[in-house]
């Protein structure tokens, strides 16, 4: 599956949970992840979207490590089948799933 298609499915799934997944553009700070995932109740994560089997560049890996060190949830998504697992993890608070309702 193409990266664009995986990214579109991520955006749709986040929207279905009551959140947004804006494209993240960071002028002057290359290598940042493609999407912010913003879910209800202040849940946030960064997602780097890749074509199936593709890996982040060394600069992207450095940015992902930086964000993790800062305490953010960071994911590399290369298969649409991973989306629900990622969103379940991001949307959980104290082991309980946060739903749209």
C-alpha positions as CSV (number, residue, x, y, z in Angstrom):
1,X,0.0,0.0,0.0
2,X,1.2,3.5,-0.8
3,X,2.2,5.9,1.9
4,X,-0.5,8.3,0.9
5,X,-3.2,5.6,1.3
6,X,-1.9,4.6,4.7
7,X,-1.8,8.2,5.8
8,X,-5.4,8.8,4.6
9,X,-6.6,5.8,6.5
10,X,-4.9,7.1,9.7
11,X,-6.6,10.5,9.3
12,X,-10.0,8.8,8.8
13,X,-9.5,6.5,11.9
14,X,-8.5,9.4,14.1
15,X,-11.5,11.4,12.9
16,X,-13.8,8.5,13.8
17,X,-12.4,8.6,17.3
18,X,-13.3,12.3,17.6
19,X,-9.8,13.6,17.0
20,X,-7.7,15.2,14.3
21,X,-4.5,14.2,12.6
22,X,-3.1,17.3,11.0
23,X,0.0,17.2,8.7
24,X,3.0,18.3,10.8
25,X,5.3,20.7,9.0
26,X,8.2,22.1,10.8
27,X,10.2,24.6,8.8
28,X,13.8,24.8,9.9
29,X,13.6,21.5,11.8
30,X,13.7,18.7,9.2
31,X,13.0,15.1,10.0
32,X,9.9,15.6,12.1
33,X,7.1,13.0,11.9
34,X,4.4,13.4,9.2
35,X,1.3,13.6,11.5
36,X,0.2,14.8,14.9
37,X,-2.5,12.6,16.4
38,X,-4.7,14.6,18.7
39,X,-7.4,12.7,20.5
40,X,-10.0,13.7,23.1
41,X,-8.9,14.3,26.7
42,X,-5.5,15.7,25.6
43,X,-4.0,12.6,24.1
44,X,-1.2,13.3,21.7
45,X,1.2,11.3,19.6
46,X,3.5,11.7,16.6
47,X,3.3,9.3,13.6
48,X,5.8,8.9,10.8
49,X,4.1,7.2,7.9
50,X,6.1,5.0,5.6
51,X,5.4,2.8,2.6
52,X,5.2,-0.9,3.8
53,X,8.7,-2.1,4.7
54,X,10.3,1.3,4.4
55,X,12.3,2.6,7.3
56,X,12.8,6.2,8.6
57,X,16.0,8.0,7.5
58,X,18.8,8.5,10.0
59,X,17.6,12.1,10.6
60,X,14.0,11.0,11.1
61,X,15.3,8.3,13.6
62,X,17.1,11.0,15.5
63,X,14.0,13.2,15.7
64,X,11.9,10.2,16.8
65,X,14.4,9.5,19.6
66,X,14.3,13.1,20.6
67,X,10.5,13.2,20.9
68,X,10.5,9.9,22.9
69,X,13.2,11.3,25.3
70,X,10.8,14.3,25.8
71,X,8.1,11.8,26.8
72,X,5.9,11.8,23.7
73,X,4.4,8.7,22.2
74,X,6.0,8.2,18.7
75,X,5.1,5.6,16.1
76,X,6.3,4.5,12.7
77,X,3.3,3.4,10.7
78,X,4.0,1.3,7.6
79,X,0.9,-0.9,7.4
80,X,-2.8,0.2,7.7
81,X,-3.3,-2.8,10.0
82,X,-1.3,-1.1,12.7
83,X,-3.6,1.9,12.9
84,X,-6.1,0.6,15.4
85,X,-3.4,-0.7,17.7
86,X,-1.6,2.7,17.7
87,X,-4.9,4.6,18.3
88,X,-5.9,2.3,21.1
89,X,-2.5,2.9,22.8
90,X,-2.6,6.6,22.4
91,X,-6.3,6.9,23.5
92,X,-5.9,4.9,26.7
93,X,-5.8,6.6,30.1
94,X,-5.1,4.5,33.2
95,X,-5.7,1.3,31.1
96,X,-9.2,2.5,30.0
97,X,-10.0,3.3,26.4
98,X,-11.1,6.8,25.6
99,X,-14.0,6.7,23.2
100,X,-15.7,9.4,21.1
101,X,-18.9,9.5,23.1
